[in-house]
Amino acid sequence: QNEALPGAAAYISGSRCALGHPASAPEDGRMKLIVLALAAGTAVAECPNACSGHGSCGAFDECACFPNWQEADCSGRTCPFAAAHVDTPKGDLDGSADALSGTSTTVIAGSTVYPHGTTEQYPLMVDSAGGSLTNTGHAYAECGNKGICDRKSGECDCFPGYSGAGCQKAACGDATCSGHGVCMSAQDLAAADHGNVYNLWDSEVTMGCKCEPGYSGPTCESKMCKHGLDPLYIDDDYMTIRAPTARVLLQYVNVTGNLEAMDELGNADADGDLSTGLSITGTYAIKFYDAFGEDYQTDPLAATAGCIEIKAALESMANDIVPAGSVICSEITPNVGSLTARNKVEYDLTFTENLGDLKPIEINANLDGTRPSVYAIGHSGTDDNKVKFDVDVKVLANARGISGENIDYFPTMCDGVTLQATAVADAGAGNSGGSSEVEAGGFAYASGTGFDAAAVKLLKACLGDADGDASNNLEVYNWDYGLTNTTWHPHVVKLTKTPTAREDASGVADDYDAGKYYLAYYGAGKEGDATERFYFSGLPEVGVDMSVFTTDGTATVLANRTSGQGRDSNPSGNIDRDVTASVTARFAKYSTTVYTSADVSCDSNHLNACLNKGDKVLLPYMPVAQDGVKVSVADAAASANTGNLYTVVKVGVDAPSASTGTTEDRFYFVVDKAINWDGSATAARSTSSSSLTDNGLNAVEAAWLSKLGDSATVSQLIGLQTIVKFDTSTAESYEYVAQCSGRGLCNEGNCECFAGYTGDNCNLQSALAS
């Protein structure tokens, strides 16, 4: 027995038997041995709570927990990890009691929570090669650092505003968006906004409400109020309103293009000639958008409907959304050919009471579903009674260079200055106005009997600073010359017709134009004309009295700042502008996409100014001269009505395409309204790739150009048009179209008007209103 239980025998040999006491009976001895054996068994080491069944017991009585279990006895669950909304240091994990180790030192490797170890300070971010990354964050953390882990259930108890298994989603404040919107990810919200792209770390986790028209706020909880015109904005005859406009064009497209003239879109013009023998028929509807973006559609209109029917359809839509008598409709040369039916419909619309920067109208020409409901029918020869669906149906918003606006950034009129515009003529023919000014974009200059020397001085004082740096202003007028061909910061003015120029039989009429924008600069022609004048980009209406409205905003002609030109090297601008440094653009007529010769996004670091979503830009008809080639005076006519102010809605860079080596097409930005003139002209870049790589381009761009080689880069086509960024941050402004007309407070969709104002949108002044 003792040999079978060596531990027990050892114990007995040192006990009573060793003291000389008589041995017990055999039965009694066996019982003692059994008890001693059991006692010896309970002396074996055991882990806490047998590791709760979620781990294995190892050396030193420690549990090695299975994955996703922790605590000393493996009784606690590990909650889901997610990209942390906020990174936090973890503190002294190794109990060293001295300074925390850096992010490159890994501690507590093999722990239940961090089997591969972690760091005591902020997480170390590395790339796939193990190299440290800077300016990074959002390492994985339990419950995304926005929740508390419930160790019993293994579920995250997220802080308010966060949701998801790992609290990874920054939830909408109200999951239903108050019943007036849709909860969407940041990525989807960006895509819904003019196709923008958002690819940052939280693109799929940060959530926000996209509200339906007429509602606003983080959870779409606020009902918006009716918009209106501030009655104090038009308190004298000099102030006019920029109203939304649109041109509608329905026209059969002759794909042969060999018998008819081309229309303004470049299509063959089916003008009713017997050789065409076609007429437009069918029905369409106009879709109108209000100030909130809500759409309303008219009843079907005949394809050949005139202005009487069109006005009636618009002014009879639901909710009186377009007030009666507020639409101005003008037919453009009704095209009745030698046949009895019209084959081209074109008209202009102006909405005089639906003010503001509205989404352009649309034409629904598919009232029968997918089949076009506007079509053409032949009336002669082999085409007799045949139906053709090649009818162009287009809305040409901003066709006359006029679009609605909410804010006037040029509210200050230069008192005492009235001028007329005179078109520049060729100095070589002995006329006033040098062709050198045409090269710089000066298609007209200020003149008129009332624009004398005193008026010139007044205008200088009104214009004031142009580059945002008052320390380099000149003369007693404290102003910048703003020469377009010697600085990157020209002046910008708004020219509007004076009240006398807008008078008719009934008095002073509002033409709903409110003026157009022009770059303005002062100097002398260089070719036989030493007279200093004020020149304007674009061609204003000539021979008409104009008032001048100025701004405190800063205009910057986009250019490469590393070329040794512009304000970075010479803020005073007393140098000739380096043409090859200009960033130029090209765009099709009535397009909204502008292709640029370089990356104009703020990810680039080589420009004197960059473009972000929401920035304002001017696209003046001011082609950049290439290698001394001058712009023809004949081009002045094309520059009329080109002075509009656009808002950037998207800035992008595409990967090189098959045609990039021939025509630069990678860089672009998108504006909010159609550009009403053709800026598609191109010319060879005329700059070697080696010189471009020295001009501050980023490494990827420089590498791509160097692979192209000098010969390819020199011949690569780029646009010729100038891009001008207009910084409104310092500009005096007047929001004259707003909720409650700016003369009341919006309360749950109802306007509470200030004293002296009344109406459902507070747009009426009344001495009786309190």
VEXTOR-325474 format. One line per 5 residues: number of its first residue (from 1); for each residue x, y, z of C-alpha. Coordinates in steps of 0.001 Angstrom, whole numbers, plus 500000, padded with zeros to 6 digits. Layout:
# residues N
NUM> X:Y:Z ~ ...;
This chain:
# residues 770
1> 500000:500000:500000 ~ 502705:502433:500988 ~ 504637:501706:497853 ~ 501547:502412:495820 ~ 501170:505793:497502;
6> 504665:507193:497944 ~ 503432:510523:499114 ~ 501280:508942:501768 ~ 504086:506590:502898 ~ 506394:509511:503334;
11> 503849:511224:505439 ~ 503306:508134:507630 ~ 506989:507494:508120 ~ 507276:510828:509710 ~ 504202:510539:511872;
16> 503043:508398:514745 ~ 504833:505238:513612 ~ 508105:507023:513846 ~ 507372:507920:517456 ~ 507113:504258:518463;
21> 503361:504016:518772 ~ 501883:500664:517839 ~ 500595:500262:514374 ~ 496858:500427:513806 ~ 494784:497634:512543;
26> 495069:497038:508824 ~ 491558:498390:508141 ~ 492280:501601:510045 ~ 495546:502068:508151 ~ 493868:501727:504781;
31> 491299:504386:505672 ~ 494035:506811:506622 ~ 495851:506192:503371 ~ 492707:506982:501341 ~ 492164:510248:503220;
36> 495775:511238:502730 ~ 495568:510455:499019 ~ 492533:512683:498615 ~ 494287:515444:500500 ~ 497276:515127:498224;
41> 494989:515457:495161 ~ 493489:518751:496319 ~ 496948:520243:496598 ~ 497317:520338:492729 ~ 497244:523985:491235;
46> 493909:525279:489732 ~ 493060:528478:487591 ~ 490356:530924:488747 ~ 486871:529647:488103 ~ 488315:527038:485776;
51> 488719:529909:483220 ~ 484916:529998:483009 ~ 485079:527463:480229 ~ 486452:530145:477857 ~ 490161:529465:478164;
56> 492824:526991:479168 ~ 494694:526903:482437 ~ 498398:527426:482036 ~ 501510:527935:484096 ~ 501384:530001:487277;
61> 497658:529361:487566 ~ 496891:531822:484741 ~ 494130:531520:482188 ~ 494887:531766:478491 ~ 491542:533033:477227;
66> 490039:532031:473944 ~ 489661:534833:471338 ~ 487162:537567:472283 ~ 487237:536647:475985 ~ 489159:538421:478747;
71> 489418:539059:482527 ~ 491483:536858:484891 ~ 488946:534063:484716 ~ 487996:534639:481033 ~ 484479:535567:482139;
76> 484359:538894:480303 ~ 483580:539273:476640 ~ 485565:541550:474313 ~ 483361:543967:472398 ~ 483720:544744:468676;
81> 486572:547006:467617 ~ 486031:549798:465077 ~ 487952:552761:463718 ~ 488119:555177:466631 ~ 486283:558451:466273;
86> 488865:559899:468674 ~ 492262:558370:469404 ~ 493302:558155:473071 ~ 496556:557120:474786 ~ 496240:554026:476983;
91> 498562:555023:479832 ~ 501120:552987:481780 ~ 500175:549484:480676 ~ 503421:547734:481683 ~ 503557:549211:485187;
96> 506965:550764:484592 ~ 505951:553803:486675 ~ 508202:556080:484681 ~ 507694:557994:481435 ~ 505343:556405:478925;
101> 507056:554539:476134 ~ 506753:555956:472633 ~ 504544:554820:469797 ~ 507322:552625:468428 ~ 507492:550514:471610;
106> 505094:547586:471814 ~ 503980:546451:475288 ~ 501818:543662:476812 ~ 502160:541435:473767 ~ 500166:538239:474234;
111> 497504:539841:476409 ~ 493903:538768:476064 ~ 492822:542070:474514 ~ 495968:542861:472518 ~ 497535:539523:471542;
116> 499982:541318:469242 ~ 500701:544064:471738 ~ 499836:547742:471743 ~ 501361:551100:472677 ~ 501042:553287:475724;
121> 500813:556553:473814 ~ 498740:557273:470721 ~ 498543:554322:468302 ~ 501359:553843:465874 ~ 500134:554146:462291;
126> 502243:552354:459715 ~ 501967:551497:456057 ~ 502141:548002:454590 ~ 505943:548174:454622 ~ 506019:549059:458302;
131> 506983:552685:457756 ~ 505575:555222:460195 ~ 502842:557495:458892 ~ 502301:561089:459979 ~ 499078:563081:460108;
136> 497062:559921:460543 ~ 494670:558655:463147 ~ 491534:556681:463882 ~ 493211:553412:464859 ~ 490971:550523:465837;
141> 489575:550777:469356 ~ 487020:548856:471344 ~ 483581:550361:470732 ~ 485294:552950:468553 ~ 486147:554947:471703;
146> 482528:556099:471685 ~ 480935:553522:473943 ~ 481320:551317:477037 ~ 481699:547568:476664 ~ 479234:545369:478537;
151> 481529:542478:479477 ~ 478627:540146:480182 ~ 476961:540432:476797 ~ 479927:541551:474688 ~ 477845:544410:473287;
156> 478773:548068:473145 ~ 476671:550572:475040 ~ 477204:553505:472661 ~ 477273:557122:473736 ~ 474396:559314:472519;
161> 474734:560067:468807 ~ 476617:556881:467963 ~ 475376:553482:466886 ~ 476460:550215:465325 ~ 477956:547014:466726;
166> 481232:548841:467433 ~ 479696:552325:467818 ~ 481293:552998:464451 ~ 478480:555096:463062 ~ 477967:558720:463999;
171> 474229:558317:463814 ~ 471714:560861:462611 ~ 470321:562842:465524 ~ 466955:561373:464597 ~ 466985:558115:462678;
176> 463819:559199:460853 ~ 465115:562725:460184 ~ 461864:563987:461739 ~ 459943:562321:458934 ~ 461202:564955:456478;
181> 464402:563446:455182 ~ 466620:560416:454747 ~ 469560:559412:456949 ~ 472563:558887:454663 ~ 476310:558336:454973;
186> 478744:561157:454268 ~ 479757:559363:451083 ~ 476177:559219:449828 ~ 475470:562799:450856 ~ 478458:563961:448810;
191> 477358:561920:445789 ~ 473892:563470:445987 ~ 475494:566934:445853 ~ 476525:567338:442196 ~ 478288:563964:442187;
196> 480976:564980:444670 ~ 483279:562343:446168 ~ 484018:561868:449862 ~ 486538:559133:450651 ~ 487917:560040:454077;
201> 488038:557513:456911 ~ 484451:558168:457987 ~ 482903:558102:454518 ~ 480598:555230:455434 ~ 480242:555797:459193;
206> 479390:559473:459630 ~ 475695:559881:458992 ~ 473599:562937:458268 ~ 470108:563853:457181 ~ 469325:564839:453614;
211> 466216:566929:454061 ~ 463339:567078:451646 ~ 462604:570477:450089 ~ 461274:573018:452572 ~ 462937:571565:455680;
216> 466315:572198:457286 ~ 468348:571540:460410 ~ 470510:568616:461577 ~ 467439:566392:461849 ~ 465234:568200:459291;
221> 463170:569442:462228 ~ 462743:573022:461003 ~ 460148:573944:458422 ~ 461422:576753:456225 ~ 459496:579906:455418;
226> 458538:581495:452147 ~ 461260:583497:450418 ~ 460813:587042:449256 ~ 462495:590236:448063 ~ 463690:592658:450730;
231> 461631:595791:449975 ~ 464486:598042:451126 ~ 466817:596665:448456 ~ 464915:598396:445665 ~ 464312:601656:447508;
236> 465447:603753:444520 ~ 465417:603489:440750 ~ 469119:602682:440511 ~ 468644:599240:442064 ~ 467400:596429:439860;
241> 466903:592703:440384 ~ 468650:589723:438819 ~ 465775:587351:438087 ~ 466081:583695:437010 ~ 465993:583223:433245;
246> 465950:580306:430820 ~ 465858:579735:427089 ~ 463932:576743:425753 ~ 464853:575231:422395 ~ 463030:572451:420513;
251> 464521:571677:417139 ~ 464883:568802:414730 ~ 468525:567776:414254 ~ 469434:567125:410637 ~ 472262:564656:411035;
256> 473530:565260:407467 ~ 474026:568956:408035 ~ 474674:569621:404349 ~ 471597:571637:403386 ~ 470877:573824:406384;
261> 472826:576402:408359 ~ 474135:575478:411788 ~ 472327:576705:414876 ~ 473933:578100:418041 ~ 474507:574600:419394;
266> 476343:573487:416295 ~ 473448:571403:414986 ~ 472081:571633:411480 ~ 469229:574117:411546 ~ 466008:572618:410144;
271> 464543:575941:409137 ~ 461467:574945:407181 ~ 463108:574717:403807 ~ 461333:572347:401395 ~ 464529:570305:401209;
276> 463982:569496:404903 ~ 460235:569170:404858 ~ 459835:568463:408581 ~ 457821:569969:411403 ~ 457836:569463:415161;
281> 454760:568112:416903 ~ 453800:566281:420087 ~ 453634:567475:423697 ~ 455969:568340:426566 ~ 455781:569769:430088;
286> 457902:572313:431950 ~ 459262:571349:435346 ~ 459796:574321:437649 ~ 461823:574351:440900 ~ 461031:576725:443757;
291> 463457:578304:446222 ~ 463551:575097:448288 ~ 464194:572815:445309 ~ 460672:571383:445227 ~ 459579:570611:441686;
296> 456240:571431:440034 ~ 455213:570351:436550 ~ 452873:572093:434133 ~ 450065:570429:432266 ~ 451129:569084:428845;
301> 451885:571768:426260 ~ 451728:571378:422504 ~ 455226:571347:421029 ~ 454384:574438:418985 ~ 452657:576316:421818;
306> 453235:580055:421897 ~ 453953:582385:424796 ~ 450291:582832:425717 ~ 449840:579101:426322 ~ 453257:578771:428002;
311> 452594:581605:430474 ~ 449158:580225:431284 ~ 450565:576757:431973 ~ 453269:578074:434289 ~ 451009:580443:436204;
316> 448309:577814:436775 ~ 450509:575256:438561 ~ 449626:573983:442026 ~ 449813:576237:445090 ~ 450172:579305:442853;
321> 453873:578594:442961 ~ 454381:580942:440002 ~ 452251:584045:440672 ~ 449868:585195:437980 ~ 451330:587825:435686;
326> 454903:587203:436848 ~ 456309:585351:433837 ~ 457835:587231:430915 ~ 457907:585081:427779 ~ 459582:586205:424557;
331> 459541:584123:421401 ~ 462753:584170:419400 ~ 462136:584570:415669 ~ 459260:582113:415311 ~ 460370:579811:412549;
336> 457504:579343:410117 ~ 458954:578079:406882 ~ 457394:577546:403500 ~ 455258:574788:405010 ~ 452312:575319:407318;
341> 453917:573892:410464 ~ 456733:575187:412648 ~ 459868:573080:412921 ~ 461790:575078:415502 ~ 460523:576446:418814;
346> 462652:578843:420837 ~ 461682:581265:423584 ~ 463077:583067:426640 ~ 461485:582982:430095 ~ 462023:585394:432994;
351> 460501:584711:436421 ~ 460064:588143:437974 ~ 458592:587079:441328 ~ 460251:583689:441860 ~ 463552:585245:442795;
356> 466803:583792:444022 ~ 469392:581342:442800 ~ 466913:578703:441639 ~ 467620:575356:440068 ~ 467062:575773:436299;
361> 463786:574609:434804 ~ 463684:571286:432973 ~ 461694:570003:430020 ~ 459907:566672:430302 ~ 459692:565495:426712;
366> 458933:561869:427633 ~ 455348:562157:428773 ~ 454583:558747:427267 ~ 457205:557007:429396 ~ 460486:556126:427712;
371> 459272:557082:424240 ~ 459825:560754:423323 ~ 456583:562727:423232 ~ 458159:565444:421033 ~ 458983:564350:417544;
376> 459145:565508:413922 ~ 456927:564536:410973 ~ 457974:564713:407351 ~ 455807:566534:404803 ~ 457485:565983:401472;
381> 459206:563410:399320 ~ 460254:560121:400842 ~ 459848:561516:404349 ~ 456148:562292:403908 ~ 454277:561408:407123;
386> 457290:559622:408563 ~ 457994:560140:412265 ~ 461527:561104:413332 ~ 462566:561287:416971 ~ 465792:563267:416448;
391> 464401:566396:418098 ~ 466774:568357:420316 ~ 464998:569489:423495 ~ 467190:571758:425600 ~ 466979:574309:428381;
396> 469644:576952:427930 ~ 469745:578512:431376 ~ 471620:581793:431632 ~ 471498:582212:427832 ~ 471570:586015:428167;
401> 474157:586036:430943 ~ 471532:586680:433606 ~ 470743:584304:436443 ~ 468973:584626:439751 ~ 470909:585400:442909;
406> 470280:585678:446642 ~ 473227:587864:447618 ~ 474528:591032:445987 ~ 478293:591308:446482 ~ 478333:594664:444641;
411> 475809:596740:446606 ~ 477741:600024:446625 ~ 477181:602429:443735 ~ 479927:604871:442846 ~ 478001:608129:443245;
416> 478629:610771:440615 ~ 479981:608375:437994 ~ 478017:607668:434821 ~ 479763:606228:431796 ~ 479197:604649:428431;
421> 481154:601776:426918 ~ 482961:602230:423631 ~ 484232:599218:421744 ~ 487998:599070:421281 ~ 489201:599558:417710;
426> 492461:598572:416060 ~ 495138:601144:416889 ~ 496941:600286:413680 ~ 494114:601937:411773 ~ 494570:605176:413691;
431> 491636:604582:416011 ~ 491573:605079:419749 ~ 492067:602065:421958 ~ 495088:599876:421334 ~ 494967:596318:420089;
436> 497340:595549:422957 ~ 494392:596090:425263 ~ 492400:593628:423221 ~ 495191:591138:423852 ~ 494770:591696:427590;
441> 491016:591425:427367 ~ 490039:595060:427123 ~ 487269:594931:424556 ~ 485743:598248:425646 ~ 486714:601363:427549;
446> 484846:603928:429626 ~ 483740:607043:427794 ~ 480742:609378:427487 ~ 480146:613081:427839 ~ 479657:612785:431583;
451> 482748:610692:432141 ~ 485223:613542:432485 ~ 488439:613931:434473 ~ 486517:614467:437701 ~ 484568:611238:437128;
456> 487822:609358:436496 ~ 489117:610508:439888 ~ 485886:609519:441588 ~ 486011:606057:440034 ~ 489603:605541:441177;
461> 488613:606352:444739 ~ 485568:604077:444524 ~ 487607:601138:443254 ~ 490204:601407:446020 ~ 492271:598344:446872;
466> 492379:595377:444470 ~ 494812:592845:445945 ~ 493835:592795:449616 ~ 497019:594661:450603 ~ 496408:598336:451317;
471> 500115:598982:451950 ~ 500875:599056:448215 ~ 498029:601367:447198 ~ 498904:604321:445006 ~ 498195:608029:444624;
476> 495903:610186:446715 ~ 492980:607970:445705 ~ 494434:605103:447803 ~ 493842:602583:445050 ~ 495477:599842:442936;
481> 495742:600201:439203 ~ 494644:596604:438842 ~ 496185:596275:435383 ~ 495153:592929:433977 ~ 498409:592509:432061;
486> 500654:593453:434993 ~ 499055:591919:438069 ~ 497063:588901:439125 ~ 494523:591103:440949 ~ 492331:593208:438667;
491> 489342:595197:439855 ~ 485849:593775:439340 ~ 482838:596021:438748 ~ 479162:595573:438002 ~ 477808:597797:435229;
496> 474068:598463:435226 ~ 471857:600683:433118 ~ 470948:603976:434740 ~ 467255:604761:435383 ~ 467168:607055:432357;
501> 468459:604203:430182 ~ 465572:602020:431384 ~ 462772:604512:430885 ~ 459811:603708:428707 ~ 456406:605269:428209;
506> 455262:604142:431663 ~ 458344:605379:433497 ~ 461472:603646:434777 ~ 461164:599922:434108 ~ 463027:597087:435811;
511> 464662:594981:433112 ~ 465455:592258:435690 ~ 469061:592368:434566 ~ 470789:594152:437493 ~ 473984:594375:435489;
516> 476841:592140:434512 ~ 480331:591729:435937 ~ 483523:592898:434246 ~ 487196:593049:435102 ~ 488269:596693:435130;
521> 491779:598081:434843 ~ 493433:601384:434054 ~ 496258:602102:431644 ~ 497354:603210:428201 ~ 497365:601377:424918;
526> 500884:600395:423896 ~ 500561:600722:420144 ~ 500285:604350:419166 ~ 497798:605311:421888 ~ 499238:606827:425070;
531> 495882:607853:426536 ~ 495163:606223:429859 ~ 491668:604808:430144 ~ 489518:602418:432132 ~ 489187:599182:430167;
536> 486649:596395:430682 ~ 486836:592697:429911 ~ 483930:591678:427748 ~ 481868:594092:425717 ~ 479146:595911:427673;
541> 476212:597352:425799 ~ 477734:600325:423973 ~ 476292:603838:423851 ~ 474105:603310:426955 ~ 474450:605231:430217;
546> 475808:602923:432919 ~ 476214:603129:436675 ~ 479231:601499:438325 ~ 478909:599276:441397 ~ 482100:598262:443200;
551> 483123:595587:445708 ~ 485559:595021:448546 ~ 486105:591450:447368 ~ 489425:590365:445884 ~ 489761:588940:442385;
556> 492696:586658:441572 ~ 493608:585448:438098 ~ 494631:581832:438675 ~ 498292:581280:437876 ~ 501406:579353:438820;
561> 502946:581203:441735 ~ 506381:579624:441289 ~ 506957:581223:437892 ~ 508424:584331:439498 ~ 505347:586387:438745;
566> 502324:587669:440594 ~ 501840:588750:444137 ~ 504041:586071:445699 ~ 507172:587624:444256 ~ 505993:591178:443654;
571> 502866:592234:445540 ~ 502805:595657:443890 ~ 502339:594056:440503 ~ 504782:596394:438743 ~ 505930:593665:436376;
576> 504593:592156:433203 ~ 502382:589149:433741 ~ 504000:585930:432559 ~ 501480:584483:430131 ~ 502938:580986:430350;
581> 502256:581033:434094 ~ 498513:581492:433655 ~ 496169:578613:434378 ~ 493756:578512:431459 ~ 490428:576848:430795;
586> 488200:575485:428069 ~ 484480:574706:428087 ~ 481650:574108:425667 ~ 478765:576516:425247 ~ 475970:575850:427772;
591> 478172:573380:429626 ~ 478864:573495:433367 ~ 482202:571638:433291 ~ 485414:573663:432956 ~ 488627:571833:431986;
596> 491805:573493:433210 ~ 495457:573385:432180 ~ 496584:572465:435717 ~ 495196:571125:438969 ~ 493234:573998:440536;
601> 492107:572095:443635 ~ 493460:573070:447026 ~ 495371:569781:447116 ~ 497814:571464:444745 ~ 500474:573755:446157;
606> 501711:575587:443109 ~ 498984:578200:442497 ~ 498509:581733:443752 ~ 494921:580732:444589 ~ 493008:577462:444525;
611> 489372:576452:444178 ~ 487147:574771:446739 ~ 483515:573818:446568 ~ 481494:576979:447228 ~ 484041:579433:445817;
616> 482924:582124:443385 ~ 484538:582408:439958 ~ 484319:584687:436958 ~ 484941:583366:433459 ~ 485480:586567:431474;
621> 485946:586505:427731 ~ 489630:587317:428056 ~ 491666:584730:426140 ~ 495275:584397:427223 ~ 497628:585224:424372;
626> 499983:582403:423474 ~ 503464:583187:422143 ~ 502538:586734:421149 ~ 499418:585817:419175 ~ 496871:588584:419703;
631> 493144:588294:420014 ~ 491271:589859:417137 ~ 489137:592930:417678 ~ 486442:591010:415842 ~ 486219:588752:418880;
636> 484746:591616:420892 ~ 481219:590786:419725 ~ 481545:587281:421175 ~ 482398:588770:424563 ~ 479009:590468:425036;
641> 476836:589189:427889 ~ 479621:587004:429278 ~ 479918:588703:432674 ~ 478271:586290:435106 ~ 479304:585112:438565;
646> 479431:581340:439080 ~ 479647:579117:442156 ~ 481966:576097:442139 ~ 480034:572941:443063 ~ 482748:570367:442398;
651> 486520:570224:441835 ~ 487998:567052:440378 ~ 491029:565296:438965 ~ 490597:562313:436648 ~ 493138:559667:435733;
656> 494889:560200:432378 ~ 492781:559061:429440 ~ 493757:557863:425997 ~ 493546:561459:424725 ~ 495323:563239:427591;
661> 498599:563330:425695 ~ 496844:565242:422910 ~ 494427:567407:424922 ~ 494665:568050:428658 ~ 491499:566560:430160;
666> 492425:565467:433689 ~ 491727:568624:435673 ~ 488308:570217:435903 ~ 485762:572006:438049 ~ 481980:572230:437762;
671> 479918:575406:438199 ~ 476321:575820:439283 ~ 474883:577267:436077 ~ 475401:576909:432334 ~ 478109:579046:430751;
676> 476435:580992:427993 ~ 479343:581355:425588 ~ 481748:579120:423711 ~ 485117:578831:425422 ~ 486276:575673:423678;
681> 489211:577234:421794 ~ 492552:575551:422441 ~ 496211:576042:421604 ~ 499409:574098:422142 ~ 500738:574356:425656;
686> 504059:575676:424271 ~ 505854:574813:427472 ~ 508303:571958:427821 ~ 507757:569271:430401 ~ 511142:570066:431897;
691> 510125:573674:432556 ~ 506762:572618:433944 ~ 508401:570292:436446 ~ 510382:573268:437701 ~ 507208:575260:438287;
696> 506124:573673:441527 ~ 503978:570816:440254 ~ 503458:567921:442614 ~ 505649:564849:442290 ~ 503027:562723:440512;
701> 502328:565456:437972 ~ 506027:566075:437378 ~ 506688:562382:436842 ~ 503803:562062:434379 ~ 504959:565083:432356;
706> 508531:563870:432267 ~ 507350:560565:430801 ~ 505401:562432:428136 ~ 508564:564139:427007 ~ 509091:567703:425859;
711> 507780:567251:422334 ~ 504480:565761:423474 ~ 503992:568302:426247 ~ 504677:571255:423947 ~ 502003:570091:421506;
716> 499426:569151:424165 ~ 496313:571296:423683 ~ 494959:573393:426537 ~ 492229:576022:426786 ~ 492790:579749:426383;
721> 490225:581249:428749 ~ 491079:583064:431969 ~ 489862:581848:435373 ~ 489278:584485:438037 ~ 488572:583508:441627;
726> 486442:586075:443441 ~ 487003:586007:447203 ~ 483854:587295:448882 ~ 485129:586917:452462 ~ 485995:590608:452709;
731> 483216:591839:450435 ~ 480322:593920:451651 ~ 477191:591996:450748 ~ 473415:592340:450796 ~ 471213:589241:450983;
736> 468142:590629:449326 ~ 466322:587348:448634 ~ 465792:585375:451828 ~ 463231:583666:454032 ~ 460674:586217:455232;
741> 462414:588667:452881 ~ 464943:589360:455605 ~ 462249:591420:457383 ~ 460926:588817:459798 ~ 461693:585649:461731;
746> 460754:582168:460600 ~ 458757:580196:463171 ~ 457761:576676:462130 ~ 457138:577670:458533 ~ 455352:580939:459330;
751> 456900:584388:459058 ~ 456660:586686:462075 ~ 457248:590055:460425 ~ 459073:592946:462020 ~ 457157:596121:462777;
756> 456274:597976:459582 ~ 456242:594867:457370 ~ 453468:592486:456405 ~ 452578:589725:453954 ~ 453075:585970:454144;
761> 456777:586556:453415 ~ 457123:590078:454964 ~ 457879:591644:451589 ~ 455403:594504:451960 ~ 455982:597721:453851;
766> 452996:599085:455716 ~ 452692:601955:458125 ~ 449757:600134:459711 ~ 451676:596906:460369 ~ 452894:596426:463912;
